[in-house]
Amino acid sequence: MYLEVKRLKKSYGEGGSYVEVLKGVDLSVEKGVMCVIQGASGSGKSTLLHCIGGLDEAGSGSVSVDGMEICGLTPEELSDYRRANLGFVFQFYNLVPNLTVKENIQVCEYLTGSPLDLGELLDTLGLAGHQDKFPPQLSGGQQQRCAIARALIKNPKLLLCDEPTGALDSHTSREILELLEEVNRKYGTTILIVTHNNAIKQMVDQVVYLKDGQVQKNYRNETKIPAAQLEDL
């Protein structure tokens, strides 16, 4: 199994402000799968994603990615883990405003010894004609494409997406989801998507529902449909 989460717990605060966010999460994801993680606000979706990504330290339990146990790693080891294995896509892009599209992507290109071909990636993501523009000159969808390109240039094994369509309209959301679909097909990237959008579960291989910090449902989607056919985005 490519990703294995076992008995994962995470809490914040102490005393009267103590909150247990994850209460023993168990989850397995195979390599090359697209998986959606859903749940109400406060269910622990983003916290789970951040623990898998080494951005947040688990209280207890185990997270194994491609055979590597990441719980208990030092900050330096976590940095190496993220650099070697992960790409991150967030809701609000996090682009450097005074760098061009190409330069924003190259920031991460330099972090790996085996990057994807930049020209090919720009073509795949529809950014070839925008590579010399700055983020303020781009639409929201183009900025998210740039954020995805920046995450992908390292050729990561695992792409973590936290509400990647949350700031986009329905038409642009569909374009971004089609793009993630193409990335999964073309590069074989394992993709985890945290989202409130209920329609997205129809296009992925695996669906996980969190409720109050625990996995309530976890199933394979046997009626998967293309992103282009999604309704009510």
Secondary structure as UniProt FT lines:
FT   STRAND          3..12
FT   HELIX           15..17
FT   STRAND          19..29
FT   TURN            31..32
FT   STRAND          34..38
FT   TURN            41..42
FT   HELIX           45..52
FT   TURN            53..54
FT   STRAND          60..65
FT   TURN            66..67
FT   STRAND          68..69
FT   TURN            71..72
FT   HELIX           75..85
FT   STRAND          86..89
FT   TURN            91..92
FT   TURN            97..98
FT   HELIX           101..109
FT   TURN            110..111
FT   HELIX           118..124
FT   TURN            125..126
FT   HELIX           128..130
FT   TURN            131..132
FT   HELIX           135..137
FT   HELIX           140..152
FT   TURN            153..154
FT   STRAND          158..162
FT   TURN            164..167
FT   HELIX           170..187
FT   STRAND          190..194
FT   HELIX           198..203
FT   STRAND          206..211
FT   TURN            212..213
FT   STRAND          214..220
FT   TURN            222..223
FT   HELIX           227..229
//
